[in-house]
Amino acid sequence: MGWAVKIEEVNRVVQDFLNEVLKKEGTIVKTSKTSEGWEVQVEIIEENAYVKALGIPARVMDRNFYEAKLSDDLDVVSYARVGQFPVTRRAS
């Protein structure tokens, strides 16, 4: 199996996992092979949880970055949000 096919499979596993767990789709921004398996970083645009919890009607969005780690057998062994950046959206 070529590396491009393997990376495509790794990315699909991570997308499916995060879609199931977070109920959101994201954009894969990095996939890398490590000595322990695979690491994949995904960018997901999400509504700011704090603003939403306050009940403020403004939609404030965040760019959240998640990292998933997979074994060589493509089992997801961990995932975590590793970064968050506000997104400025103009009212339409």
C-alpha positions in Angstrom: 0.0 0.0 0.0 1.5 3.4 -1.0 1.9 6.2 1.5 -0.7 8.4 -0.3 -3.3 5.7 0.1 -2.3 5.1 3.7 -2.5 8.8 4.5 -5.9 9.0 2.9 -7.1 6.1 5.0 -5.7 7.6 8.2 -7.5 10.9 7.4 -10.8 9.2 6.7 -10.6 7.3 10.1 -9.9 10.6 11.9 -12.7 12.5 10.1 -15.2 9.8 10.8 -14.1 9.7 14.5 -14.4 13.4 15.1 -17.6 13.6 13.1 -19.1 11.0 15.4 -17.7 12.4 18.6 -18.1 16.2 17.9 -20.9 16.0 15.4 -18.9 18.4 13.2 -16.7 18.1 10.1 -13.3 19.7 9.9 -10.4 20.3 7.7 -7.3 18.2 8.1 -4.3 20.5 8.3 -1.5 18.0 9.1 -0.9 14.2 9.0 2.3 12.7 10.1 3.7 9.2 10.8 5.4 8.8 14.1 7.3 5.9 15.7 4.1 5.1 17.7 1.6 5.4 14.9 0.0 8.5 13.3 -0.8 12.1 14.4 -3.4 14.1 12.7 -4.4 17.8 13.3 -7.9 19.0 12.3 -9.3 22.5 12.2 -12.9 22.8 13.1 -14.9 26.1 13.1 -17.2 26.0 16.2 -19.5 28.4 18.0 -17.8 29.9 21.1 -19.2 27.9 24.0 -18.8 30.6 26.5 -20.7 33.2 24.5 -23.4 30.6 23.7 -23.7 29.7 27.4 -24.2 33.3 28.4 -27.2 33.4 26.0 -25.7 36.4 24.0 -27.4 36.5 20.6 -24.2 37.3 18.7 -22.6 34.3 16.9 -18.9 34.3 17.9 -17.0 31.5 16.2 -13.7 29.9 17.1 -11.1 28.1 15.0 -10.4 25.0 17.1 -7.6 22.7 16.4 -7.8 19.0 17.5 -5.1 16.4 17.4 -5.9 12.7 17.1 -3.3 10.0 17.7 -3.7 6.6 16.0 -1.9 3.3 16.4 -0.3 1.6 13.4 -3.5 -0.4 13.2 -5.5 2.9 12.8 -7.2 2.7 16.1 -7.8 6.1 17.7 -5.9 6.0 20.9 -6.4 9.7 22.0 -7.7 13.0 20.9 -7.6 16.5 22.4 -8.3 20.1 21.5 -4.8 21.6 21.2 -5.5 25.2 20.2 -8.2 27.8 19.8 -8.3 31.1 17.9 -11.3 33.5 17.5 -12.7 34.0 14.1 -13.9 37.4 13.0 -17.1 37.2 11.0 -18.8 40.2 9.6 -22.6 40.5 9.8 -24.2 39.9 6.4 
